[in-house]
């Protein structure tokens, strides 16, 4: 069980911490975004190099390296999106009267550059690992991509918890494309597919005669599939998902805190009776 517990805990912590770190950086003032993206791009280049270097290493160490680099390669995509560097050609909210295919095309235009960047990233990841024995990093990137696409579609089609609180102020217009409803017709199929995938990946990790590399690699992927399944359930159950990353969202609250004071100053001084009122 230790062979499974250690990679599972590593995957869980890396996913949780990297998500919180991205949210924290995204919550800083926008003037910090270019420096953050520059640093992230250096990390991205290192991750692609790490994927290429570890792709020929079918050992436990190689699995850890490939998984970490695959997750870091995806982190660049998340940062580029949340910071507004890769969103879409349209930054307008969805018109209230838009429905059906028109609503879908408008939503796609709002995130088109992000989707194209993900595809470009996938091509790069697959290219540097093609034909190599260690595909853990490639499958890590592709699995996260797949689970994100499913979550996006479920939010677009309608869910109870839309998680708008994770959108920064400059992307709040994207919330107009979300629908709030108890559930949508895609959800049962999506969550069932995620559950079956989880079971299959852990079946491979626990298969008789599985080597250490196979155990570690499929445990990483199985843990991500578990998180994908939970992410889907968070969409329909009354569970405050943001509580997991209160520390990452704290930078947004710190930036937003001075706003009321600025607004009060813009409205002019308070009446004299309020300024001299004794403290309770």
Residue pairs with C-beta under 8 A, 6 or more apart in sequence:
3 212
3 215
3 216
3 219
4 205
4 206
4 215
4 219
7 63
7 64
7 67
7 215
7 216
7 219
7 220
7 223
8 219
8 220
8 222
8 223
10 64
10 67
10 220
11 67
11 219
11 220
11 223
11 224
12 223
12 227
14 67
14 68
14 71
15 71
15 223
15 224
15 227
16 244
16 245
18 71
18 72
18 75
19 78
19 245
19 248
20 244
20 245
20 247
20 248
21 248
22 75
22 78
22 79
22 82
22 248
23 82
23 166
23 245
23 248
23 249
23 251
23 252
24 247
24 248
24 249
24 250
24 251
25 32
25 36
25 79
25 83
25 251
26 79
26 82
26 83
26 168
26 251
26 252
27 168
27 248
27 249
27 250
27 251
27 252
27 253
27 254
27 255
28 36
28 251
28 255
29 255
30 83
30 170
33 83
33 84
33 85
36 79
36 83
37 79
37 80
37 83
37 85
40 75
40 76
40 79
40 80
41 76
43 72
43 75
43 76
44 72
44 73
44 76
46 69
46 72
47 68
47 69
47 70
47 72
47 73
47 76
48 69
48 73
48 124
48 125
48 128
50 65
50 66
50 68
50 69
50 72
50 137
51 66
51 69
51 70
51 73
51 125
51 128
51 129
51 137
51 138
52 128
52 129
53 65
54 62
54 65
54 66
54 69
54 134
54 137
55 66
55 128
55 129
55 132
55 133
55 134
55 135
55 137
56 62
56 132
56 133
56 134
57 65
57 66
57 134
58 133
58 134
58 213
59 212
59 213
60 212
60 213
60 216
62 134
62 136
62 213
63 134
63 136
63 213
63 216
63 217
63 220
64 216
65 137
66 129
66 134
66 135
66 136
66 137
66 138
66 140
66 217
67 136
67 137
67 140
67 217
67 220
69 137
70 125
70 136
70 137
70 138
70 139
70 140
70 141
70 144
71 140
71 144
73 121
73 124
73 125
73 137
73 141
74 121
74 140
74 141
74 144
74 145
76 121
77 86
77 114
77 117
77 118
77 121
79 85
80 86
80 114
80 117
81 87
81 111
81 114
81 117
82 167
82 168
82 171
83 168
84 168
84 170
84 171
86 113
86 114
86 117
87 110
87 111
87 113
87 114
87 171
88 108
88 109
88 110
88 111
88 112
88 113
88 114
89 109
89 112
89 113
90 106
90 109
90 110
91 110
91 173
92 110
92 173
93 173
93 176
93 177
94 103
94 106
94 107
94 176
94 177
95 106
98 106
103 177
104 156
106 177
107 156
107 177
108 115
110 173
110 174
110 177
111 152
111 174
118 145
121 141
122 141
122 142
122 145
125 137
125 138
125 141
125 142
126 138
129 135
129 137
129 138
134 213
134 217
136 216
136 217
136 220
136 221
139 221
140 220
140 221
140 224
143 221
143 224
143 225
143 228
144 224
146 228
147 194
147 224
147 225
147 227
147 228
147 231
150 186
150 190
150 193
150 194
150 228
150 232
151 228
151 231
151 232
151 235
153 186
153 190
154 184
154 186
154 187
154 190
154 232
154 235
155 162
155 163
155 178
155 179
155 235
156 177
156 178
156 179
157 179
157 184
157 185
157 186
157 187
158 178
158 179
158 180
158 181
158 183
158 184
159 178
159 179
159 180
159 181
159 183
159 184
159 187
159 235
159 236
160 180
160 181
160 182
160 183
160 235
160 236
160 237
160 238
161 234
161 235
161 236
161 237
161 238
161 239
161 241
162 175
162 178
162 180
162 235
163 234
163 235
163 241
163 242
164 172
164 175
164 178
165 242
165 249
166 242
167 174
167 175
168 252
182 236
183 236
187 232
187 235
187 236
190 232
191 229
191 232
191 233
194 225
194 228
194 229
194 232
195 229
197 225
197 228
198 222
198 225
198 226
198 228
198 229
201 218
201 221
201 222
201 225
202 218
202 219
202 222
204 210
204 214
204 218
205 214
205 215
205 217
205 218
205 219
205 222
206 215
207 214
210 218
231 241
233 239
234 241
242 249
264 270
269 275
